[in-house]
Amino acid sequence: MAGAMDSVGRAAKANMLLIVECGHCYHVGRFRANDVAQVVGWNKPLEAIRFRCKRCSRKDTTVRTQFIDQDHPPKGYIWVLQKFKL
């Protein structure tokens, strides 16, 4: 058991997904915790991360974690951090 996921860094170390759901239109996005940690910081609490809904542009979102099962990956699209070259 990985314990309580209180920060993005702990979820990233456990190789988890962050499931973000909009409280207004119920749109769901899936992000790898490792990618989110690189952007917002490893010590950021999950409840302090503010996502903006892609569909309705509101910030009324809830974040929960989900383990990634390598044998049965989750259905749906997982957003991945893109590396750009200059």
TORTORMAR-474686 format. One record per residue: residue number from 0; residue in one letter; y, x negated, z negated of N, C-alpha, C, O in turn. Coordinates in pm, whole numbers. Atoms other than C-alpha are relative to their C-alpha. Example, Ala and Ser with C-alpha at 12.3 -4.5 7.8 and 13.67 -1.06 7.14 Angstrom:
2
<rec><resi>0</resi><resn>a</resn><n_py>-119</n_py><n_px>-89</n_px><n_pz>0</n_pz><ca_py>-450</ca_py><ca_px>-1230</ca_px><ca_pz>-780</ca_pz><c_py>120</c_py><c_px>-90</c_px><c_pz>0</c_pz><o_py>118</o_py><o_px>-194</o_px><o_pz>-66</o_pz></rec>
<rec><resi>1</resi><resn>s</resn><n_py>-119</n_py><n_px>82</n_px><n_pz>6</n_pz><ca_py>-106</ca_py><ca_px>-1367</ca_px><ca_pz>-714</ca_pz><c_py>109</c_py><c_px>77</c_px><c_pz>-73</c_pz><o_py>220</o_py><o_px>26</o_px><o_pz>-90</o_pz></rec>
***
This chain:
86
<rec><resi>0</resi><resn>m</resn><n_py>-118</n_py><n_px>-85</n_px><n_pz>0</n_pz><ca_py>0</ca_py><ca_px>0</ca_px><ca_pz>0</ca_pz><c_py>124</c_py><c_px>-89</c_px><c_pz>0</c_pz><o_py>127</o_py><o_px>-190</o_px><o_pz>-69</o_pz></rec>
<rec><resi>1</resi><resn>a</resn><n_py>-119</n_py><n_px>81</n_px><n_pz>-14</n_pz><ca_py>341</ca_py><ca_px>-134</ca_px><ca_pz>88</ca_pz><c_py>104</c_py><c_px>27</c_px><c_pz>-108</c_pz><o_py>199</o_py><o_px>-51</o_px><o_pz>-120</o_pz></rec>
<rec><resi>2</resi><resn>g</resn><n_py>-99</n_py><n_px>-33</n_px><n_pz>102</n_pz><ca_py>530</ca_py><ca_px>31</ca_px><ca_pz>-199</ca_pz><c_py>112</c_py><c_px>85</c_px><c_pz>57</c_pz><o_py>108</o_py><o_px>127</o_px><o_pz>173</o_pz></rec>
<rec><resi>3</resi><resn>a</resn><n_py>-113</n_py><n_px>-83</n_px><n_pz>-42</n_pz><ca_py>854</ca_py><ca_px>223</ca_px><ca_pz>-182</ca_pz><c_py>86</c_py><c_px>-74</c_px><c_pz>101</c_pz><o_py>118</o_py><o_px>-192</o_px><o_pz>82</o_pz></rec>
<rec><resi>4</resi><resn>m</resn><n_py>-84</n_py><n_px>60</n_px><n_pz>-103</n_pz><ca_py>1059</ca_py><ca_px>155</ca_px><ca_pz>128</ca_pz><c_py>145</c_py><c_px>33</c_px><c_pz>-33</c_pz><o_py>196</o_py><o_px>139</o_px><o_pz>4</o_pz></rec>
<rec><resi>5</resi><resn>d</resn><n_py>-137</n_py><n_px>-22</n_px><n_pz>42</n_pz><ca_py>1406</ca_py><ca_px>118</ca_px><ca_pz>-16</ca_pz><c_py>101</c_py><c_px>-71</c_px><c_pz>88</c_pz><o_py>221</o_py><o_px>-46</o_px><o_pz>78</o_pz></rec>
<rec><resi>6</resi><resn>s</resn><n_py>-92</n_py><n_px>72</n_px><n_pz>-88</n_pz><ca_py>1553</ca_py><ca_px>-114</ca_px><ca_pz>248</ca_pz><c_py>-63</c_py><c_px>-16</c_px><c_pz>138</c_pz><o_py>-184</o_py><o_px>-2</o_px><o_pz>156</o_pz></rec>
<rec><resi>7</resi><resn>v</resn><n_py>47</n_py><n_px>19</n_px><n_pz>-137</n_pz><ca_py>1526</ca_py><ca_px>-179</ca_px><ca_pz>618</ca_pz><c_py>-89</c_py><c_px>-124</c_px><c_pz>7</c_pz><o_py>-187</o_py><o_px>-125</o_px><o_pz>82</o_pz></rec>
<rec><resi>8</resi><resn>g</resn><n_py>78</n_py><n_px>122</n_px><n_pz>0</n_pz><ca_py>1391</ca_py><ca_px>-528</ca_px><ca_pz>549</ca_pz><c_py>-143</c_py><c_px>21</c_px><c_pz>-48</c_pz><o_py>-236</o_py><o_px>-35</o_px><o_pz>10</o_pz></rec>
<rec><resi>9</resi><resn>r</resn><n_py>136</n_py><n_px>-29</n_px><n_pz>48</n_pz><ca_py>1094</ca_py><ca_px>-398</ca_px><ca_pz>348</ca_pz><c_py>-78</c_py><c_px>78</c_px><c_pz>103</c_pz><o_py>-197</o_py><o_px>54</o_px><o_pz>122</o_pz></rec>
<rec><resi>10</resi><resn>a</resn><n_py>69</n_py><n_px>-77</n_px><n_pz>-105</n_pz><ca_py>1011</ca_py><ca_px>-149</ca_px><ca_pz>622</ca_pz><c_py>-35</c_py><c_px>-91</c_px><c_pz>119</c_pz><o_py>-140</o_py><o_px>-74</o_px><o_pz>180</o_pz></rec>
<rec><resi>11</resi><resn>a</resn><n_py>26</n_py><n_px>92</n_px><n_pz>-110</n_pz><ca_py>1037</ca_py><ca_px>-426</ca_px><ca_pz>883</ca_pz><c_py>-117</c_py><c_px>-93</c_px><c_pz>-33</c_pz><o_py>-201</o_py><o_px>-120</o_px><o_pz>53</o_pz></rec>
<rec><resi>12</resi><resn>k</resn><n_py>110</n_py><n_px>88</n_px><n_pz>40</n_pz><ca_py>804</ca_py><ca_px>-656</ca_px><ca_pz>686</ca_pz><c_py>-133</c_py><c_px>74</c_px><c_pz>3</c_pz><o_py>-237</o_py><o_px>11</o_px><o_pz>24</o_pz></rec>
<rec><resi>13</resi><resn>a</resn><n_py>121</n_py><n_px>-81</n_px><n_pz>-4</n_pz><ca_py>551</ca_py><ca_px>-371</ca_px><ca_pz>671</ca_pz><c_py>-30</c_py><c_px>50</c_px><c_pz>141</c_pz><o_py>-125</o_py><o_px>126</o_px><o_pz>160</o_pz></rec>
<rec><resi>14</resi><resn>n</resn><n_py>19</n_py><n_px>-40</n_px><n_pz>-141</n_pz><ca_py>582</ca_py><ca_px>-324</ca_px><ca_pz>1052</ca_pz><c_py>1</c_py><c_px>152</c_px><c_pz>15</c_pz><o_py>-95</o_py><o_px>211</o_px><o_pz>65</o_pz></rec>
<rec><resi>15</resi><resn>m</resn><n_py>-11</n_py><n_px>-145</n_px><n_pz>-2</n_pz><ca_py>704</ca_py><ca_px>35</ca_px><ca_pz>1027</ca_pz><c_py>100</c_py><c_px>47</c_px><c_pz>105</c_pz><o_py>180</o_py><o_px>-31</o_px><o_pz>158</o_pz></rec>
<rec><resi>16</resi><resn>l</resn><n_py>-99</n_py><n_px>-66</n_px><n_pz>-84</n_pz><ca_py>895</ca_py><ca_px>276</ca_px><ca_pz>1245</ca_pz><c_py>97</c_py><c_px>75</c_px><c_pz>-89</c_pz><o_py>61</o_py><o_px>120</o_px><o_pz>-197</o_pz></rec>
<rec><resi>17</resi><resn>l</resn><n_py>-97</n_py><n_px>-88</n_px><n_pz>65</n_pz><ca_py>1212</ca_py><ca_px>451</ca_px><ca_pz>1138</ca_pz><c_py>11</c_py><c_px>125</c_px><c_pz>86</c_pz><o_py>45</o_py><o_px>118</o_px><o_pz>204</o_pz></rec>
<rec><resi>18</resi><resn>i</resn><n_py>-9</n_py><n_px>-128</n_px><n_pz>-69</n_pz><ca_py>1203</ca_py><ca_px>817</ca_px><ca_pz>1233</ca_pz><c_py>132</c_py><c_px>62</c_px><c_pz>-42</c_pz><o_py>153</o_py><o_px>92</o_px><o_pz>-160</o_pz></rec>
<rec><resi>19</resi><resn>v</resn><n_py>-135</n_py><n_px>-53</n_px><n_pz>28</n_pz><ca_py>1559</ca_py><ca_px>952</ca_px><ca_pz>1259</ca_pz><c_py>8</c_py><c_px>139</c_px><c_pz>59</c_pz><o_py>-14</o_py><o_px>159</o_px><o_pz>179</o_pz></rec>
<rec><resi>20</resi><resn>e</resn><n_py>-10</n_py><n_px>-139</n_px><n_pz>-46</n_pz><ca_py>1610</ca_py><ca_px>1328</ca_px><ca_pz>1279</ca_pz><c_py>140</c_py><c_px>53</c_px><c_pz>-26</c_pz><o_py>194</o_py><o_px>38</o_px><o_pz>-135</o_pz></rec>
<rec><resi>21</resi><resn>c</resn><n_py>-132</n_py><n_px>-61</n_px><n_pz>12</n_pz><ca_py>1938</ca_py><ca_px>1505</ca_px><ca_pz>1342</ca_pz><c_py>-12</c_py><c_px>129</c_px><c_pz>-79</c_pz><o_py>-99</o_py><o_px>212</o_px><o_pz>-52</o_pz></rec>
<rec><resi>22</resi><resn>g</resn><n_py>0</n_py><n_px>-120</n_px><n_pz>81</n_pz><ca_py>2013</ca_py><ca_px>1772</ca_px><ca_pz>1085</ca_pz><c_py>63</c_py><c_px>120</c_px><c_pz>69</c_pz><o_py>49</o_py><o_px>233</o_px><o_pz>22</o_pz></rec>
<rec><resi>23</resi><resn>h</resn><n_py>-66</n_py><n_px>-110</n_px><n_pz>-71</n_pz><ca_py>2209</ca_py><ca_px>1979</ca_px><ca_pz>1338</ca_pz><c_py>-86</c_py><c_px>53</c_px><c_pz>115</c_pz><o_py>-114</o_py><o_px>173</o_px><o_pz>121</o_pz></rec>
<rec><resi>24</resi><resn>c</resn><n_py>76</n_py><n_px>-46</n_px><n_pz>-118</n_pz><ca_py>2005</ca_py><ca_px>1988</ca_px><ca_pz>1662</ca_pz><c_py>-148</c_py><c_px>-39</c_px><c_pz>-7</c_pz><o_py>-224</o_py><o_px>-5</o_px><o_pz>84</o_pz></rec>
<rec><resi>25</resi><resn>y</resn><n_py>139</n_py><n_px>39</n_px><n_pz>25</n_pz><ca_py>1677</ca_py><ca_px>1840</ca_px><ca_pz>1525</ca_pz><c_py>-57</c_py><c_px>-95</c_px><c_pz>105</c_pz><o_py>-179</o_py><o_px>-102</o_px><o_pz>123</o_pz></rec>
<rec><resi>26</resi><resn>h</resn><n_py>45</n_py><n_px>104</n_px><n_pz>-93</n_pz><ca_py>1661</ca_py><ca_px>1570</ca_px><ca_pz>1791</ca_pz><c_py>-60</c_py><c_px>-115</c_px><c_pz>-81</c_pz><o_py>-6</o_py><o_px>-150</o_px><o_pz>-186</o_pz></rec>
<rec><resi>27</resi><resn>v</resn><n_py>69</n_py><n_px>107</n_px><n_pz>73</n_pz><ca_py>1422</ca_py><ca_px>1290</ca_px><ca_pz>1684</ca_pz><c_py>1</c_py><c_px>-127</c_px><c_pz>82</c_pz><o_py>-27</o_py><o_px>-126</o_px><o_pz>202</o_pz></rec>
<rec><resi>28</resi><resn>g</resn><n_py>7</n_py><n_px>132</n_px><n_pz>-61</n_pz><ca_py>1450</ca_py><ca_px>921</ca_px><ca_pz>1762</ca_pz><c_py>-89</c_py><c_px>-91</c_px><c_pz>-83</c_pz><o_py>-94</o_py><o_px>-79</o_px><o_pz>-205</o_pz></rec>
<rec><resi>29</resi><resn>r</resn><n_py>89</n_py><n_px>94</n_px><n_pz>68</n_pz><ca_py>1203</ca_py><ca_px>645</ca_px><ca_pz>1679</ca_pz><c_py>46</c_py><c_px>-142</c_px><c_pz>29</c_pz><o_py>68</o_py><o_px>-178</o_px><o_pz>144</o_pz></rec>
<rec><resi>30</resi><resn>f</resn><n_py>-48</n_py><n_px>137</n_px><n_pz>-13</n_pz><ca_py>1313</ca_py><ca_px>286</ca_px><ca_pz>1616</ca_pz><c_py>-93</c_py><c_px>-92</c_px><c_pz>-77</c_pz><o_py>-143</o_py><o_px>-55</o_px><o_pz>-184</o_pz></rec>
<rec><resi>31</resi><resn>r</resn><n_py>74</n_py><n_px>99</n_px><n_pz>77</n_pz><ca_py>1122</ca_py><ca_px>-24</ca_px><ca_pz>1514</ca_pz><c_py>92</c_py><c_px>-51</c_px><c_pz>-110</c_pz><o_py>208</o_py><o_px>-86</o_px><o_pz>-84</o_pz></rec>
<rec><resi>32</resi><resn>a</resn><n_py>-82</n_py><n_px>43</n_px><n_pz>115</n_pz><ca_py>1245</ca_py><ca_px>-123</ca_px><ca_pz>1166</ca_pz><c_py>51</c_py><c_px>-142</c_px><c_pz>18</c_pz><o_py>161</o_py><o_px>-175</o_px><o_pz>-27</o_pz></rec>
<rec><resi>33</resi><resn>n</resn><n_py>-42</n_py><n_px>137</n_px><n_pz>-24</n_pz><ca_py>1260</ca_py><ca_px>-487</ca_px><ca_pz>1273</ca_pz><c_py>125</c_py><c_px>-5</c_px><c_pz>88</c_pz><o_py>216</o_py><o_px>-85</o_px><o_pz>63</o_pz></rec>
<rec><resi>34</resi><resn>d</resn><n_py>-117</n_py><n_px>-5</n_px><n_pz>-88</n_pz><ca_py>1508</ca_py><ca_px>-404</ca_px><ca_pz>1552</ca_pz><c_py>124</c_py><c_px>49</c_px><c_pz>-74</c_pz><o_py>233</o_py><o_px>-5</o_px><o_pz>-57</o_pz></rec>
<rec><resi>35</resi><resn>v</resn><n_py>-113</n_py><n_px>-55</n_px><n_pz>76</n_pz><ca_py>1728</ca_py><ca_px>-197</ca_px><ca_pz>1320</ca_pz><c_py>49</c_py><c_px>-103</c_px><c_pz>-102</c_pz><o_py>170</o_py><o_px>-116</o_px><o_pz>-123</o_pz></rec>
<rec><resi>36</resi><resn>a</resn><n_py>-37</n_py><n_px>100</n_px><n_pz>99</n_pz><ca_py>1723</ca_py><ca_px>-473</ca_px><ca_pz>1056</ca_pz><c_py>84</c_py><c_px>-112</c_px><c_pz>61</c_pz><o_py>173</o_py><o_px>-165</o_px><o_pz>-5</o_pz></rec>
<rec><resi>37</resi><resn>q</resn><n_py>-77</n_py><n_px>104</n_px><n_pz>-67</n_pz><ca_py>1857</ca_py><ca_px>-724</ca_px><ca_pz>1309</ca_pz><c_py>144</c_py><c_px>45</c_px><c_pz>25</c_pz><o_py>235</o_py><o_px>-38</o_px><o_pz>33</o_pz></rec>
<rec><resi>38</resi><resn>v</resn><n_py>-134</n_py><n_px>-52</n_px><n_pz>-28</n_pz><ca_py>2156</ca_py><ca_px>-497</ca_px><ca_pz>1373</ca_pz><c_py>77</c_py><c_px>30</c_px><c_pz>-128</c_pz><o_py>193</o_py><o_px>-10</o_px><o_pz>-140</o_pz></rec>
<rec><resi>39</resi><resn>v</resn><n_py>-73</n_py><n_px>-45</n_px><n_pz>120</n_pz><ca_py>2244</ca_py><ca_px>-353</ca_px><ca_pz>1029</ca_pz><c_py>-16</c_py><c_px>-93</c_px><c_pz>-119</c_pz><o_py>60</o_py><o_px>-82</o_px><o_pz>-216</o_pz></rec>
<rec><resi>40</resi><resn>g</resn><n_py>25</n_py><n_px>90</n_px><n_pz>112</n_pz><ca_py>2106</ca_py><ca_px>-626</ca_px><ca_pz>801</ca_pz><c_py>-129</c_py><c_px>36</c_px><c_pz>-71</c_pz><o_py>-170</o_py><o_px>152</o_px><o_pz>-75</o_pz></rec>
<rec><resi>41</resi><resn>w</resn><n_py>131</n_py><n_px>-17</n_px><n_pz>61</n_pz><ca_py>1783</ca_py><ca_px>-675</ca_px><ca_pz>612</ca_pz><c_py>6</c_py><c_px>69</c_px><c_pz>-135</c_pz><o_py>-93</o_py><o_px>132</o_px><o_pz>-174</o_pz></rec>
<rec><resi>42</resi><resn>n</resn><n_py>-8</n_py><n_px>-59</n_px><n_pz>135</n_pz><ca_py>1907</ca_py><ca_px>-555</ca_px><ca_pz>271</ca_pz><c_py>62</c_py><c_px>138</c_px><c_pz>-2</c_pz><o_py>84</o_py><o_px>194</o_px><o_pz>-110</o_pz></rec>
<rec><resi>43</resi><resn>k</resn><n_py>-65</n_py><n_px>-132</n_px><n_pz>-8</n_pz><ca_py>2063</ca_py><ca_px>-229</ca_px><ca_pz>391</ca_pz><c_py>-96</c_py><c_px>110</c_px><c_pz>-45</c_pz><o_py>-207</o_py><o_px>119</o_px><o_pz>8</o_pz></rec>
<rec><resi>44</resi><resn>p</resn><n_py>86</n_py><n_px>-112</n_px><n_pz>41</n_pz><ca_py>1920</ca_py><ca_px>77</ca_px><ca_pz>209</ca_pz><c_py>-16</c_py><c_px>101</c_px><c_pz>115</c_pz><o_py>75</o_py><o_px>121</o_px><o_pz>195</o_pz></rec>
<rec><resi>45</resi><resn>l</resn><n_py>27</n_py><n_px>-95</n_px><n_pz>-107</n_pz><ca_py>1760</ca_py><ca_px>336</ca_px><ca_pz>437</ca_pz><c_py>98</c_py><c_px>116</c_px><c_pz>1</c_pz><o_py>139</o_py><o_px>163</o_px><o_pz>107</o_pz></rec>
<rec><resi>46</resi><resn>e</resn><n_py>-91</n_py><n_px>-115</n_px><n_pz>5</n_pz><ca_py>1987</ca_py><ca_px>615</ca_px><ca_pz>314</ca_pz><c_py>144</c_py><c_px>-37</c_px><c_pz>35</c_pz><o_py>228</o_py><o_px>51</o_px><o_pz>55</o_pz></rec>
<rec><resi>47</resi><resn>a</resn><n_py>-135</n_py><n_px>44</n_px><n_pz>-35</n_pz><ca_py>2297</ca_py><ca_px>404</ca_px><ca_pz>391</ca_pz><c_py>19</c_py><c_px>-22</c_px><c_pz>150</c_pz><o_py>132</o_py><o_px>-45</o_px><o_pz>195</o_pz></rec>
<rec><resi>48</resi><resn>i</resn><n_py>-11</n_py><n_px>20</n_px><n_pz>-145</n_pz><ca_py>2220</ca_py><ca_px>368</ca_px><ca_pz>762</ca_pz><c_py>50</c_py><c_px>129</c_px><c_pz>64</c_pz><o_py>-3</o_py><o_px>237</o_px><o_pz>38</o_pz></rec>
<rec><resi>49</resi><resn>r</resn><n_py>-56</n_py><n_px>-117</n_px><n_pz>-67</n_pz><ca_py>2428</ca_py><ca_px>603</ca_px><ca_pz>974</ca_pz><c_py>-28</c_py><c_px>-9</c_px><c_pz>149</c_pz><o_py>26</o_py><o_px>-94</o_px><o_pz>220</o_pz></rec>
<rec><resi>50</resi><resn>f</resn><n_py>29</n_py><n_px>-11</n_px><n_pz>-142</n_pz><ca_py>2286</ca_py><ca_px>694</ca_px><ca_pz>1312</ca_pz><c_py>84</c_py><c_px>114</c_px><c_pz>56</c_pz><o_py>115</o_py><o_px>211</o_px><o_pz>-14</o_pz></rec>
<rec><resi>51</resi><resn>r</resn><n_py>-69</n_py><n_px>-109</n_px><n_pz>-71</n_pz><ca_py>2473</ca_py><ca_px>906</ca_px><ca_pz>1565</ca_pz><c_py>-100</c_py><c_px>62</c_px><c_pz>95</c_pz><o_py>-165</o_py><o_px>-8</o_px><o_pz>172</o_pz></rec>
<rec><resi>52</resi><resn>c</resn><n_py>95</n_py><n_px>-71</n_px><n_pz>-86</n_pz><ca_py>2266</ca_py><ca_px>1171</ca_px><ca_pz>1743</ca_pz><c_py>40</c_py><c_px>-17</c_px><c_pz>146</c_pz><o_py>157</o_py><o_px>-1</o_px><o_pz>183</o_pz></rec>
<rec><resi>53</resi><resn>k</resn><n_py>-25</n_py><n_px>19</n_px><n_pz>-142</n_pz><ca_py>2234</ca_py><ca_px>1102</ca_px><ca_pz>2113</ca_pz><c_py>32</c_py><c_px>133</c_px><c_pz>70</c_pz><o_py>106</o_py><o_px>136</o_px><o_pz>168</o_pz></rec>
<rec><resi>54</resi><resn>r</resn><n_py>-15</n_py><n_px>-130</n_px><n_pz>-65</n_pz><ca_py>2226</ca_py><ca_px>1472</ca_px><ca_pz>2196</ca_pz><c_py>131</c_py><c_px>70</c_px><c_pz>-38</c_pz><o_py>203</o_py><o_px>120</o_px><o_pz>49</o_pz></rec>
<rec><resi>55</resi><resn>c</resn><n_py>-117</n_py><n_px>-78</n_px><n_pz>43</n_pz><ca_py>2507</ca_py><ca_px>1625</ca_px><ca_pz>1983</ca_pz><c_py>111</c_py><c_px>-87</c_px><c_pz>-60</c_pz><o_py>216</o_py><o_px>-34</o_px><o_pz>-96</o_pz></rec>
<rec><resi>56</resi><resn>s</resn><n_py>-99</n_py><n_px>98</n_px><n_pz>48</n_pz><ca_py>2696</ca_py><ca_px>1310</ca_px><ca_pz>1863</ca_pz><c_py>38</c_py><c_px>16</c_px><c_pz>-147</c_pz><o_py>140</o_py><o_px>-39</o_px><o_pz>-190</o_pz></rec>
<rec><resi>57</resi><resn>r</resn><n_py>-28</n_py><n_px>-12</n_px><n_pz>143</n_pz><ca_py>2685</ca_py><ca_px>1410</ca_px><ca_pz>1495</ca_pz><c_py>-71</c_py><c_px>-110</c_px><c_pz>-77</c_pz><o_py>-167</o_py><o_px>-170</o_px><o_pz>-29</o_pz></rec>
<rec><resi>58</resi><resn>k</resn><n_py>59</n_py><n_px>103</n_px><n_pz>85</n_pz><ca_py>2604</ca_py><ca_px>1171</ca_px><ca_pz>1210</ca_pz><c_py>-82</c_py><c_px>60</c_px><c_pz>-114</c_pz><o_py>-112</o_py><o_px>-9</o_px><o_pz>-210</o_pz></rec>
<rec><resi>59</resi><resn>d</resn><n_py>79</n_py><n_px>-69</n_px><n_pz>103</n_pz><ca_py>2409</ca_py><ca_px>1426</ca_px><ca_pz>1003</ca_pz><c_py>-149</c_py><c_px>-27</c_px><c_pz>26</c_pz><o_py>-220</o_py><o_px>60</o_px><o_pz>76</o_pz></rec>
<rec><resi>60</resi><resn>t</resn><n_py>138</n_py><n_px>39</n_px><n_pz>-29</n_pz><ca_py>2076</ca_py><ca_px>1239</ca_px><ca_pz>1023</ca_pz><c_py>-74</c_py><c_px>-36</c_px><c_pz>-129</c_pz><o_py>-13</o_py><o_px>-77</o_px><o_pz>-227</o_pz></rec>
<rec><resi>61</resi><resn>t</resn><n_py>86</n_py><n_px>45</n_px><n_pz>107</n_pz><ca_py>1785</ca_py><ca_px>1173</ca_px><ca_pz>791</ca_pz><c_py>-95</c_py><c_px>-105</c_px><c_pz>55</c_pz><o_py>-139</o_py><o_px>-96</o_px><o_pz>170</o_pz></rec>
<rec><resi>62</resi><resn>v</resn><n_py>86</n_py><n_px>111</n_px><n_pz>-41</n_pz><ca_py>1574</ca_py><ca_px>857</ca_px><ca_pz>805</ca_pz><c_py>-125</c_py><c_px>1</c_px><c_pz>-87</c_pz><o_py>-117</o_py><o_px>6</o_px><o_pz>-209</o_pz></rec>
<rec><resi>63</resi><resn>r</resn><n_py>126</n_py><n_px>15</n_px><n_pz>73</n_pz><ca_py>1207</ca_py><ca_px>836</ca_px><ca_pz>710</ca_pz><c_py>-81</c_py><c_px>-109</c_px><c_pz>68</c_pz><o_py>-52</o_py><o_px>-147</o_px><o_pz>182</o_pz></rec>
<rec><resi>64</resi><resn>t</resn><n_py>81</n_py><n_px>109</n_px><n_pz>-54</n_pz><ca_py>945</ca_py><ca_px>567</ca_px><ca_pz>765</ca_pz><c_py>-138</c_py><c_px>50</c_px><c_pz>38</c_pz><o_py>-188</o_py><o_px>150</o_px><o_pz>-14</o_pz></rec>
<rec><resi>65</resi><resn>q</resn><n_py>135</n_py><n_px>-32</n_px><n_pz>-45</n_pz><ca_py>610</ca_py><ca_px>575</ca_px><ca_pz>941</ca_pz><c_py>-71</c_py><c_px>-130</c_px><c_pz>34</c_pz><o_py>-15</o_py><o_px>-216</o_px><o_pz>102</o_pz></rec>
<rec><resi>66</resi><resn>f</resn><n_py>79</n_py><n_px>117</n_px><n_pz>-35</n_pz><ca_py>336</ca_py><ca_px>314</ca_px><ca_pz>962</ca_pz><c_py>-39</c_py><c_px>7</c_px><c_pz>147</c_pz><o_py>-61</o_py><o_px>115</o_px><o_pz>201</o_pz></rec>
<rec><resi>67</resi><resn>i</resn><n_py>44</n_py><n_px>8</n_px><n_pz>-139</n_pz><ca_py>244</ca_py><ca_px>198</ca_px><ca_pz>1312</ca_pz><c_py>-149</c_py><c_px>-32</c_px><c_pz>-2</c_pz><o_py>-189</o_py><o_px>-139</o_px><o_pz>-45</o_pz></rec>
<rec><resi>68</resi><resn>d</resn><n_py>144</n_py><n_px>23</n_px><n_pz>-12</n_pz><ca_py>-129</ca_py><ca_px>236</ca_px><ca_pz>1369</ca_pz><c_py>-25</c_py><c_px>-60</c_px><c_pz>138</c_pz><o_py>2</o_py><o_px>4</o_px><o_pz>240</o_pz></rec>
<rec><resi>69</resi><resn>q</resn><n_py>19</n_py><n_px>70</n_px><n_pz>-127</n_pz><ca_py>-223</ca_py><ca_px>-17</ca_px><ca_pz>1637</ca_pz><c_py>-105</c_py><c_px>69</c_px><c_pz>88</c_pz><o_py>-98</o_py><o_px>60</o_px><o_pz>211</o_pz></rec>
<rec><resi>70</resi><resn>d</resn><n_py>103</n_py><n_px>-68</n_px><n_pz>-77</n_pz><ca_py>-528</ca_py><ca_px>189</ca_px><ca_pz>1742</ca_pz><c_py>50</c_py><c_px>132</c_px><c_pz>59</c_pz><o_py>6</o_py><o_px>174</o_px><o_pz>165</o_pz></rec>
<rec><resi>71</resi><resn>h</resn><n_py>-54</n_py><n_px>-128</n_px><n_pz>-45</n_pz><ca_py>-331</ca_py><ca_px>513</ca_px><ca_pz>1776</ca_pz><c_py>152</c_py><c_px>-3</c_px><c_pz>-10</c_pz><o_py>208</o_py><o_px>47</o_px><o_pz>-107</o_pz></rec>
<rec><resi>72</resi><resn>p</resn><n_py>-147</n_py><n_px>7</n_px><n_pz>7</n_pz><ca_py>35</ca_py><ca_px>444</ca_px><ca_pz>1857</ca_pz><c_py>62</c_py><c_px>140</c_px><c_pz>1</c_pz><o_py>3</o_py><o_px>233</o_px><o_pz>55</o_pz></rec>
<rec><resi>73</resi><resn>p</resn><n_py>-63</n_py><n_px>-132</n_px><n_pz>6</n_pz><ca_py>278</ca_py><ca_px>731</ca_px><ca_pz>1792</ca_pz><c_py>39</c_py><c_px>49</c_px><c_pz>138</c_pz><o_py>74</o_py><o_px>-29</o_px><o_pz>226</o_pz></rec>
<rec><resi>74</resi><resn>k</resn><n_py>-41</n_py><n_px>-60</n_px><n_pz>-127</n_pz><ca_py>351</ca_py><ca_px>971</ca_px><ca_pz>2073</ca_pz><c_py>152</c_py><c_px>8</c_px><c_pz>3</c_pz><o_py>216</o_py><o_px>31</o_px><o_pz>-100</o_pz></rec>
<rec><resi>75</resi><resn>g</resn><n_py>-145</n_py><n_px>-4</n_px><n_pz>-14</n_pz><ca_py>703</ca_py><ca_px>966</ca_px><ca_pz>2205</ca_pz><c_py>54</c_py><c_px>-138</c_px><c_pz>30</c_pz><o_py>-17</o_py><o_px>-237</o_px><o_pz>19</o_pz></rec>
<rec><resi>76</resi><resn>y</resn><n_py>-65</n_py><n_px>124</n_px><n_pz>-40</n_pz><ca_py>946</ca_py><ca_px>699</ca_px><ca_pz>2313</ca_pz><c_py>52</c_py><c_px>-73</c_px><c_pz>-122</c_pz><o_py>112</o_py><o_px>-13</o_px><o_pz>-211</o_pz></rec>
<rec><resi>77</resi><resn>i</resn><n_py>-52</n_py><n_px>83</n_px><n_pz>108</n_pz><ca_py>1029</ca_py><ca_px>412</ca_px><ca_pz>2078</ca_pz><c_py>113</c_py><c_px>-85</c_px><c_pz>57</c_pz><o_py>93</o_py><o_px>-160</o_px><o_pz>153</o_pz></rec>
<rec><resi>78</resi><resn>w</resn><n_py>-114</n_py><n_px>78</n_px><n_pz>-46</n_pz><ca_py>1375</ca_py><ca_px>261</ca_px><ca_pz>2122</ca_pz><c_py>-15</c_py><c_px>-144</c_px><c_pz>-42</c_pz><o_py>-51</o_py><o_px>-173</o_px><o_pz>-157</o_pz></rec>
<rec><resi>79</resi><resn>v</resn><n_py>17</n_py><n_px>142</n_px><n_pz>25</n_pz><ca_py>1369</ca_py><ca_px>-116</ca_px><ca_pz>2146</ca_pz><c_py>133</c_py><c_px>-71</c_px><c_pz>22</c_pz><o_py>206</o_py><o_px>-40</o_px><o_pz>116</o_pz></rec>
<rec><resi>80</resi><resn>l</resn><n_py>-122</n_py><n_px>78</n_px><n_pz>-12</n_pz><ca_py>1655</ca_py><ca_px>-360</ca_px><ca_pz>2092</ca_pz><c_py>-6</c_py><c_px>-86</c_px><c_pz>125</c_pz><o_py>-104</o_py><o_px>-156</o_px><o_pz>147</o_pz></rec>
<rec><resi>81</resi><resn>q</resn><n_py>-5</n_py><n_px>77</n_px><n_pz>-125</n_pz><ca_py>1758</ca_py><ca_px>-518</ca_px><ca_pz>2424</ca_pz><c_py>78</c_py><c_px>-129</c_px><c_pz>-23</c_pz><o_py>186</o_py><o_px>-127</o_px><o_pz>-81</o_pz></rec>
<rec><resi>82</resi><resn>k</resn><n_py>-68</n_py><n_px>130</n_px><n_pz>5</n_pz><ca_py>1850</ca_py><ca_px>-885</ca_px><ca_pz>2442</ca_pz><c_py>71</c_py><c_px>-22</c_px><c_pz>133</c_pz><o_py>9</o_py><o_px>-12</o_px><o_pz>239</o_pz></rec>
<rec><resi>83</resi><resn>f</resn><n_py>-78</n_py><n_px>21</n_px><n_pz>-122</n_pz><ca_py>2127</ca_py><ca_px>-958</ca_px><ca_pz>2692</ca_pz><c_py>34</c_py><c_px>-147</c_px><c_pz>15</c_pz><o_py>65</o_py><o_px>-215</o_px><o_pz>-83</o_pz></rec>
<rec><resi>84</resi><resn>k</resn><n_py>-42</n_py><n_px>136</n_px><n_pz>-29</n_pz><ca_py>2199</ca_py><ca_px>-1289</ca_px><ca_pz>2858</ca_pz><c_py>142</c_py><c_px>2</c_px><c_pz>53</c_pz><o_py>179</o_py><o_px>93</o_px><o_pz>128</o_pz></rec>
<rec><resi>85</resi><resn>l</resn><n_py>-138</n_py><n_px>9</n_px><n_pz>-50</n_pz><ca_py>2558</ca_py><ca_px>-1394</ca_px><ca_pz>2924</ca_pz><c_py>8</c_py><c_px>-96</c_px><c_pz>113</c_pz><o_py>116</o_py><o_px>-117</o_px><o_pz>168</o_pz></rec>
***
